[in-house]
Amino acid sequence: MNMAEILNKLSFMFQVRHILNDRKKLRKVIDPELSRSSYTLESIAMFANLASRCIRIQSSERPSMAECVQELQTIIYTNAKPMGMGMGMMTFKMV
């Protein structure tokens, strides 16, 4: 990876972290085509946080795929709670 690529990744990471700390900014980057009732702001913030950890430069700082799956299950569950869905519908198996 050359210096330009590293700087580009760092710039993106700082932008993502800046958005994570401001709910109004986070709301602005959500696809307007998504129905507001299809997600919670909490689940969007959790997903953005996971994504920001997945793109860390040092591989040792990135979550494993198993950790990502587990965290995505938690996010789906968090998102489904207000809609009255049970976790049974939201379970994934590791293959």
N, CA, C and O atoms as CSV, one atom per row, in Angstrom:
chain,resi,resn,atom,element,x,y,z
A,1,MET,N,N,0.852,-1.169,0.000
A,1,MET,CA,C,0.000,0.000,0.000
A,1,MET,C,C,0.902,1.238,0.000
A,1,MET,O,O,1.808,1.361,0.824
A,2,ASN,N,N,0.638,2.152,-0.938
A,2,ASN,CA,C,1.469,3.349,-0.995
A,2,ASN,C,C,0.910,4.436,-0.066
A,2,ASN,O,O,-0.176,4.294,0.495
A,3,MET,N,N,1.661,5.501,0.078
A,3,MET,CA,C,1.294,6.568,1.023
A,3,MET,C,C,-0.043,7.219,0.670
A,3,MET,O,O,-0.821,7.544,1.566
A,4,ALA,N,N,-0.322,7.413,-0.616
A,4,ALA,CA,C,-1.592,8.023,-1.031
A,4,ALA,C,C,-2.775,7.158,-0.612
A,4,ALA,O,O,-3.797,7.675,-0.159
A,5,GLU,N,N,-2.639,5.839,-0.763
A,5,GLU,CA,C,-3.711,4.933,-0.368
A,5,GLU,C,C,-3.926,4.955,1.138
A,5,GLU,O,O,-5.062,4.939,1.611
A,6,ILE,N,N,-2.847,4.992,1.879
A,6,ILE,CA,C,-2.946,5.051,3.341
A,6,ILE,C,C,-3.633,6.339,3.778
A,6,ILE,O,O,-4.517,6.316,4.635
A,7,LEU,N,N,-3.226,7.459,3.191
A,7,LEU,CA,C,-3.844,8.744,3.543
A,7,LEU,C,C,-5.322,8.775,3.165
A,7,LEU,O,O,-6.144,9.337,3.889
A,8,ASN,N,N,-5.651,8.170,2.033
A,8,ASN,CA,C,-7.045,8.117,1.606
A,8,ASN,C,C,-7.879,7.305,2.598
A,8,ASN,O,O,-8.983,7.715,2.956
A,9,LYS,N,N,-7.363,6.159,3.043
A,9,LYS,CA,C,-8.064,5.336,4.025
A,9,LYS,C,C,-8.214,6.077,5.359
A,9,LYS,O,O,-9.276,6.043,5.982
A,10,LEU,N,N,-7.162,6.732,5.778
A,10,LEU,CA,C,-7.221,7.483,7.035
A,10,LEU,C,C,-8.252,8.594,6.959
A,10,LEU,O,O,-9.001,8.819,7.909
A,11,SER,N,N,-8.291,9.287,5.833
A,11,SER,CA,C,-9.263,10.359,5.640
A,11,SER,C,C,-10.682,9.809,5.754
A,11,SER,O,O,-11.531,10.395,6.425
A,12,PHE,N,N,-10.932,8.675,5.088
A,12,PHE,CA,C,-12.254,8.055,5.143
A,12,PHE,C,C,-12.602,7.648,6.572
A,12,PHE,O,O,-13.725,7.863,7.026
A,13,MET,N,N,-11.646,7.066,7.273
A,13,MET,CA,C,-11.889,6.630,8.644
A,13,MET,C,C,-12.223,7.815,9.548
A,13,MET,O,O,-13.114,7.716,10.391
A,14,PHE,N,N,-11.526,8.917,9.382
A,14,PHE,CA,C,-11.815,10.097,10.196
A,14,PHE,C,C,-13.203,10.642,9.879
A,14,PHE,O,O,-13.913,11.087,10.781
A,15,GLN,N,N,-13.596,10.612,8.615
A,15,GLN,CA,C,-14.940,11.065,8.237
A,15,GLN,C,C,-16.004,10.195,8.879
A,15,GLN,O,O,-16.989,10.705,9.412
A,16,VAL,N,N,-15.810,8.883,8.830
A,16,VAL,CA,C,-16.779,7.958,9.420
A,16,VAL,C,C,-16.870,8.180,10.927
A,16,VAL,O,O,-17.968,8.242,11.479
A,17,ARG,N,N,-15.738,8.297,11.585
A,17,ARG,CA,C,-15.751,8.501,13.040
A,17,ARG,C,C,-16.416,9.823,13.409
A,17,ARG,O,O,-17.107,9.911,14.424
A,18,HIS,N,N,-16.209,10.843,12.594
A,18,HIS,CA,C,-16.826,12.144,12.838
A,18,HIS,C,C,-18.354,12.036,12.723
A,18,HIS,O,O,-19.087,12.632,13.512
A,19,ILE,N,N,-18.812,11.281,11.746
A,19,ILE,CA,C,-20.252,11.082,11.559
A,19,ILE,C,C,-20.841,10.281,12.711
A,19,ILE,O,O,-21.946,10.574,13.166
A,20,LEU,N,N,-20.115,9.271,13.190
A,20,LEU,CA,C,-20.609,8.439,14.283
A,20,LEU,C,C,-20.895,9.236,15.540
A,20,LEU,O,O,-21.786,8.881,16.312
A,21,ASN,N,N,-20.157,10.301,15.751
A,21,ASN,CA,C,-20.315,11.100,16.958
A,21,ASN,C,C,-21.423,12.142,16.861
A,21,ASN,O,O,-21.679,12.865,17.823
A,22,ASP,N,N,-22.078,12.223,15.713
A,22,ASP,CA,C,-23.123,13.233,15.520
A,22,ASP,C,C,-24.332,12.569,14.868
A,22,ASP,O,O,-24.301,12.250,13.679
A,23,ARG,N,N,-25.388,12.361,15.636
A,23,ARG,CA,C,-26.580,11.656,15.135
A,23,ARG,C,C,-27.225,12.385,13.954
A,23,ARG,O,O,-27.755,11.736,13.052
A,24,LYS,N,N,-27.189,13.714,13.943
A,24,LYS,CA,C,-27.767,14.449,12.814
A,24,LYS,C,C,-27.005,14.156,11.527
A,24,LYS,O,O,-27.612,13.976,10.471
A,25,LYS,N,N,-25.678,14.109,11.614
A,25,LYS,CA,C,-24.865,13.802,10.432
A,25,LYS,C,C,-25.083,12.361,9.995
A,25,LYS,O,O,-25.139,12.068,8.801
A,26,LEU,N,N,-25.207,11.465,10.967
A,26,LEU,CA,C,-25.452,10.064,10.651
A,26,LEU,C,C,-26.779,9.919,9.902
A,26,LEU,O,O,-26.868,9.166,8.932
A,27,ARG,N,N,-27.791,10.632,10.346
A,27,ARG,CA,C,-29.101,10.576,9.699
A,27,ARG,C,C,-29.025,11.064,8.247
A,27,ARG,O,O,-29.761,10.578,7.389
A,28,LYS,N,N,-28.138,12.021,7.975
A,28,LYS,CA,C,-28.011,12.582,6.623
A,28,LYS,C,C,-27.385,11.612,5.626
A,28,LYS,O,O,-27.616,11.748,4.424
A,29,VAL,N,N,-26.599,10.636,6.085
A,29,VAL,CA,C,-25.944,9.717,5.163
A,29,VAL,C,C,-26.764,8.447,4.916
A,29,VAL,O,O,-26.349,7.585,4.141
A,30,ILE,N,N,-27.914,8.327,5.563
A,30,ILE,CA,C,-28.783,7.171,5.351
A,30,ILE,C,C,-29.518,7.344,4.027
A,30,ILE,O,O,-30.029,8.422,3.725
A,31,ASP,N,N,-29.564,6.287,3.254
A,31,ASP,CA,C,-30.246,6.296,1.963
A,31,ASP,C,C,-31.696,6.751,2.148
A,31,ASP,O,O,-32.447,6.116,2.888
A,32,PRO,N,N,-32.100,7.840,1.489
A,32,PRO,CA,C,-33.464,8.350,1.665
A,32,PRO,C,C,-34.536,7.386,1.133
A,32,PRO,O,O,-35.714,7.529,1.458
A,33,GLU,N,N,-34.133,6.418,0.326
A,33,GLU,CA,C,-35.090,5.436,-0.197
A,33,GLU,C,C,-35.511,4.422,0.873
A,33,GLU,O,O,-36.532,3.751,0.725
A,34,LEU,N,N,-34.719,4.309,1.956
A,34,LEU,CA,C,-35.085,3.399,3.040
A,34,LEU,C,C,-36.261,3.974,3.807
A,34,LEU,O,O,-36.284,5.159,4.141
A,35,SER,N,N,-37.226,3.129,4.080
A,35,SER,CA,C,-38.360,3.552,4.884
A,35,SER,C,C,-37.882,3.812,6.307
A,35,SER,O,O,-37.160,2.992,6.874
A,36,ARG,N,N,-38.271,4.928,6.885
A,36,ARG,CA,C,-37.834,5.288,8.249
A,36,ARG,C,C,-38.234,4.212,9.255
A,36,ARG,O,O,-37.582,4.051,10.287
A,37,SER,N,N,-39.295,3.483,8.960
A,37,SER,CA,C,-39.740,2.445,9.890
A,37,SER,C,C,-38.950,1.140,9.728
A,37,SER,O,O,-39.150,0.200,10.496
A,38,SER,N,N,-38.051,1.076,8.731
A,38,SER,CA,C,-37.305,-0.161,8.496
A,38,SER,C,C,-35.992,-0.229,9.271
A,38,SER,O,O,-35.297,-1.243,9.203
A,39,TYR,N,N,-35.642,0.814,9.998
A,39,TYR,CA,C,-34.405,0.807,10.768
A,39,TYR,C,C,-34.546,1.721,11.976
A,39,TYR,O,O,-35.424,2.581,12.034
A,40,THR,N,N,-33.649,1.507,12.946
A,40,THR,CA,C,-33.561,2.426,14.075
A,40,THR,C,C,-32.231,3.168,13.949
A,40,THR,O,O,-31.275,2.636,13.384
A,41,LEU,N,N,-32.171,4.356,14.456
A,41,LEU,CA,C,-30.921,5.104,14.410
A,41,LEU,C,C,-29.839,4.389,15.219
A,41,LEU,O,O,-28.656,4.456,14.885
A,42,GLU,N,N,-30.254,3.710,16.276
A,42,GLU,CA,C,-29.302,2.935,17.082
A,42,GLU,C,C,-28.659,1.829,16.239
A,42,GLU,O,O,-27.448,1.624,16.311
A,43,SER,N,N,-29.467,1.113,15.438
A,43,SER,CA,C,-28.902,0.032,14.621
A,43,SER,C,C,-28.002,0.591,13.524
A,43,SER,O,O,-26.997,-0.033,13.185
A,44,ILE,N,N,-28.333,1.741,12.966
A,44,ILE,CA,C,-27.479,2.376,11.956
A,44,ILE,C,C,-26.143,2.769,12.577
A,44,ILE,O,O,-25.092,2.564,11.968
A,45,ALA,N,N,-26.175,3.330,13.777
A,45,ALA,CA,C,-24.939,3.726,14.466
A,45,ALA,C,C,-24.087,2.496,14.770
A,45,ALA,O,O,-22.864,2.542,14.631
A,46,MET,N,N,-24.719,1.401,15.181
A,46,MET,CA,C,-23.982,0.171,15.471
A,46,MET,C,C,-23.334,-0.378,14.198
A,46,MET,O,O,-22.185,-0.818,14.226
A,47,PHE,N,N,-24.063,-0.353,13.093
A,47,PHE,CA,C,-23.537,-0.841,11.820
A,47,PHE,C,C,-22.369,0.029,11.353
A,47,PHE,O,O,-21.350,-0.492,10.901
A,48,ALA,N,N,-22.512,1.337,11.460
A,48,ALA,CA,C,-21.436,2.250,11.057
A,48,ALA,C,C,-20.192,2.032,11.908
A,48,ALA,O,O,-19.069,2.093,11.407
A,49,ASN,N,N,-20.397,1.777,13.195
A,49,ASN,CA,C,-19.265,1.508,14.082
A,49,ASN,C,C,-18.553,0.225,13.665
A,49,ASN,O,O,-17.323,0.183,13.624
A,50,LEU,N,N,-19.313,-0.814,13.357
A,50,LEU,CA,C,-18.710,-2.072,12.904
A,50,LEU,C,C,-17.945,-1.852,11.601
A,50,LEU,O,O,-16.820,-2.329,11.454
A,51,ALA,N,N,-18.543,-1.138,10.666
A,51,ALA,CA,C,-17.878,-0.871,9.384
A,51,ALA,C,C,-16.572,-0.119,9.591
A,51,ALA,O,O,-15.574,-0.413,8.933
A,52,SER,N,N,-16.572,0.848,10.499
A,52,SER,CA,C,-15.344,1.620,10.729
A,52,SER,C,C,-14.237,0.750,11.320
A,52,SER,O,O,-13.058,0.984,11.056
A,53,ARG,N,N,-14.612,-0.256,12.123
A,53,ARG,CA,C,-13.601,-1.162,12.678
A,53,ARG,C,C,-13.099,-2.146,11.626
A,53,ARG,O,O,-11.955,-2.595,11.697
A,54,CYS,N,N,-13.945,-2.485,10.649
A,54,CYS,CA,C,-13.559,-3.439,9.601
A,54,CYS,C,C,-12.526,-2.860,8.635
A,54,CYS,O,O,-11.826,-3.616,7.962
A,55,ILE,N,N,-12.421,-1.552,8.555
A,55,ILE,CA,C,-11.483,-0.946,7.600
A,55,ILE,C,C,-10.223,-0.403,8.262
A,55,ILE,O,O,-9.477,0.361,7.650
A,56,ARG,N,N,-9.988,-0.790,9.489
A,56,ARG,CA,C,-8.757,-0.350,10.151
A,56,ARG,C,C,-7.540,-0.867,9.405
A,56,ARG,O,O,-7.567,-1.961,8.841
A,57,ILE,N,N,-6.492,-0.094,9.402
A,57,ILE,CA,C,-5.287,-0.435,8.649
A,57,ILE,C,C,-4.616,-1.683,9.210
A,57,ILE,O,O,-4.233,-2.573,8.451
A,58,GLN,N,N,-4.472,-1.756,10.519
A,58,GLN,CA,C,-3.834,-2.917,11.153
A,58,GLN,C,C,-4.840,-4.070,11.232
A,58,GLN,O,O,-5.895,-3.934,11.853
A,59,SER,N,N,-4.518,-5.185,10.613
A,59,SER,CA,C,-5.445,-6.324,10.600
A,59,SER,C,C,-5.759,-6.820,12.012
A,59,SER,O,O,-6.853,-7.329,12.259
A,60,SER,N,N,-4.830,-6.679,12.921
A,60,SER,CA,C,-5.059,-7.126,14.302
A,60,SER,C,C,-6.136,-6.295,15.003
A,60,SER,O,O,-6.700,-6.729,16.008
A,61,GLU,N,N,-6.419,-5.106,14.478
A,61,GLU,CA,C,-7.443,-4.233,15.064
A,61,GLU,C,C,-8.824,-4.456,14.449
A,61,GLU,O,O,-9.816,-3.917,14.939
A,62,ARG,N,N,-8.892,-5.260,13.365
A,62,ARG,CA,C,-10.169,-5.516,12.703
A,62,ARG,C,C,-10.850,-6.725,13.346
A,62,ARG,O,O,-10.175,-7.653,13.790
A,63,PRO,N,N,-12.191,-6.716,13.396
A,63,PRO,CA,C,-12.897,-7.877,13.952
A,63,PRO,C,C,-12.807,-9.069,13.000
A,63,PRO,O,O,-12.677,-8.903,11.787
A,64,SER,N,N,-12.877,-10.257,13.564
A,64,SER,CA,C,-12.891,-11.479,12.741
A,64,SER,C,C,-14.257,-11.578,12.065
A,64,SER,O,O,-15.191,-10.864,12.428
A,65,MET,N,N,-14.364,-12.472,11.075
A,65,MET,CA,C,-15.648,-12.670,10.410
A,65,MET,C,C,-16.691,-13.193,11.406
A,65,MET,O,O,-17.855,-12.796,11.351
A,66,ALA,N,N,-16.278,-14.076,12.308
A,66,ALA,CA,C,-17.213,-14.597,13.318
A,66,ALA,C,C,-17.725,-13.469,14.207
A,66,ALA,O,O,-18.909,-13.429,14.545
A,67,GLU,N,N,-16.834,-12.553,14.586
A,67,GLU,CA,C,-17.256,-11.404,15.399
A,67,GLU,C,C,-18.204,-10.507,14.619
A,67,GLU,O,O,-19.162,-9.973,15.177
A,68,CYS,N,N,-17.934,-10.341,13.323
A,68,CYS,CA,C,-18.820,-9.525,12.476
A,68,CYS,C,C,-20.212,-10.136,12.387
A,68,CYS,O,O,-21.214,-9.432,12.506
A,69,VAL,N,N,-20.272,-11.452,12.177
A,69,VAL,CA,C,-21.564,-12.137,12.089
A,69,VAL,C,C,-22.333,-11.977,13.394
A,69,VAL,O,O,-23.525,-11.667,13.388
A,70,GLN,N,N,-21.645,-12.190,14.509
A,70,GLN,CA,C,-22.300,-12.065,15.813
A,70,GLN,C,C,-22.813,-10.636,16.020
A,70,GLN,O,O,-23.934,-10.433,16.487
A,71,GLU,N,N,-21.991,-9.662,15.673
A,71,GLU,CA,C,-22.398,-8.271,15.858
A,71,GLU,C,C,-23.540,-7.894,14.916
A,71,GLU,O,O,-24.441,-7.148,15.300
A,72,LEU,N,N,-23.506,-8.411,13.681
A,72,LEU,CA,C,-24.605,-8.150,12.744
A,72,LEU,C,C,-25.908,-8.759,13.247
A,72,LEU,O,O,-26.973,-8.167,13.075
A,73,GLN,N,N,-25.836,-9.938,13.867
A,73,GLN,CA,C,-27.031,-10.532,14.468
A,73,GLN,C,C,-27.589,-9.632,15.567
A,73,GLN,O,O,-28.801,-9.442,15.666
A,74,THR,N,N,-26.709,-9.085,16.381
A,74,THR,CA,C,-27.133,-8.168,17.439
A,74,THR,C,C,-27.782,-6.927,16.850
A,74,THR,O,O,-28.796,-6.447,17.357
A,75,ILE,N,N,-27.197,-6.409,15.780
A,75,ILE,CA,C,-27.746,-5.222,15.128
A,75,ILE,C,C,-29.139,-5.518,14.566
A,75,ILE,O,O,-30.061,-4.718,14.723
A,76,ILE,N,N,-29.283,-6.664,13.916
A,76,ILE,CA,C,-30.590,-7.035,13.364
A,76,ILE,C,C,-31.618,-7.180,14.481
A,76,ILE,O,O,-32.754,-6.721,14.354
A,77,TYR,N,N,-31.213,-7.819,15.572
A,77,TYR,CA,C,-32.105,-7.975,16.723
A,77,TYR,C,C,-32.490,-6.611,17.291
A,77,TYR,O,O,-33.662,-6.370,17.583
A,78,THR,N,N,-31.520,-5.725,17.447
A,78,THR,CA,C,-31.774,-4.377,17.957
A,78,THR,C,C,-32.743,-3.637,17.041
A,78,THR,O,O,-33.635,-2.927,17.505
A,79,ASN,N,N,-32.556,-3.811,15.744
A,79,ASN,CA,C,-33.408,-3.137,14.772
A,79,ASN,C,C,-34.823,-3.725,14.781
A,79,ASN,O,O,-35.793,-3.002,14.552
A,80,ALA,N,N,-34.945,-5.018,15.042
A,80,ALA,CA,C,-36.243,-5.688,14.983
A,80,ALA,C,C,-37.070,-5.503,16.245
A,80,ALA,O,O,-38.295,-5.610,16.182
A,81,LYS,N,N,-36.453,-5.232,17.386
A,81,LYS,CA,C,-37.182,-5.138,18.650
A,81,LYS,C,C,-38.369,-4.180,18.585
A,81,LYS,O,O,-39.461,-4.559,19.008
A,82,PRO,N,N,-38.206,-2.943,18.068
A,82,PRO,CA,C,-39.345,-2.031,18.050
A,82,PRO,C,C,-40.477,-2.496,17.133
A,82,PRO,O,O,-41.619,-2.064,17.289
A,83,MET,N,N,-40.165,-3.372,16.183
A,83,MET,CA,C,-41.167,-3.833,15.236
A,83,MET,C,C,-41.854,-5.104,15.716
A,83,MET,O,O,-42.722,-5.638,15.025
A,84,GLY,N,N,-41.474,-5.593,16.896
A,84,GLY,CA,C,-42.136,-6.751,17.465
A,84,GLY,C,C,-41.693,-8.089,16.892
A,84,GLY,O,O,-42.391,-9.087,17.069
A,85,MET,N,N,-40.574,-8.135,16.222
A,85,MET,CA,C,-40.076,-9.390,15.670
A,85,MET,C,C,-39.250,-10.111,16.725
A,85,MET,O,O,-38.596,-9.474,17.550
A,86,GLY,N,N,-39.279,-11.408,16.700
A,86,GLY,CA,C,-38.496,-12.195,17.643
A,86,GLY,C,C,-37.128,-12.521,17.086
A,86,GLY,O,O,-36.927,-12.497,15.872
A,87,MET,N,N,-36.194,-12.822,17.953
A,87,MET,CA,C,-34.839,-13.167,17.527
A,87,MET,C,C,-34.830,-14.469,16.738
A,87,MET,O,O,-33.928,-14.686,15.929
A,88,GLY,N,N,-35.810,-15.340,16.951
A,88,GLY,CA,C,-35.852,-16.594,16.225
A,88,GLY,C,C,-35.847,-16.398,14.723
A,88,GLY,O,O,-35.268,-17.205,13.997
A,89,MET,N,N,-36.481,-15.344,14.248
A,89,MET,CA,C,-36.515,-15.047,12.819
A,89,MET,C,C,-35.186,-14.505,12.320
A,89,MET,O,O,-34.931,-14.509,11.116
A,90,MET,N,N,-34.344,-14.044,13.218
A,90,MET,CA,C,-33.156,-13.313,12.839
A,90,MET,C,C,-31.873,-14.089,13.092
A,90,MET,O,O,-30.810,-13.473,13.172
A,91,THR,N,N,-31.921,-15.387,13.220
A,91,THR,CA,C,-30.736,-16.172,13.536
A,91,THR,C,C,-30.036,-16.656,12.255
A,91,THR,O,O,-30.690,-17.120,11.321
A,92,PHE,N,N,-28.731,-16.546,12.223
A,92,PHE,CA,C,-27.934,-17.015,11.108
A,92,PHE,C,C,-27.019,-18.129,11.619
A,92,PHE,O,O,-26.631,-18.139,12.787
A,93,LYS,N,N,-26.683,-19.057,10.741
A,93,LYS,CA,C,-25.748,-20.119,11.107
A,93,LYS,C,C,-24.401,-19.847,10.477
A,93,LYS,O,O,-24.312,-19.393,9.336
A,94,MET,N,N,-23.356,-20.128,11.229
A,94,MET,CA,C,-22.009,-20.088,10.673
A,94,MET,C,C,-21.802,-21.366,9.895
A,94,MET,O,O,-22.072,-22.451,10.409
A,95,VAL,N,N,-21.325,-21.259,8.660
A,95,VAL,CA,C,-21.106,-22.444,7.821
A,95,VAL,C,C,-19.639,-22.742,7.748
A,95,VAL,O,O,-19.236,-23.702,7.090
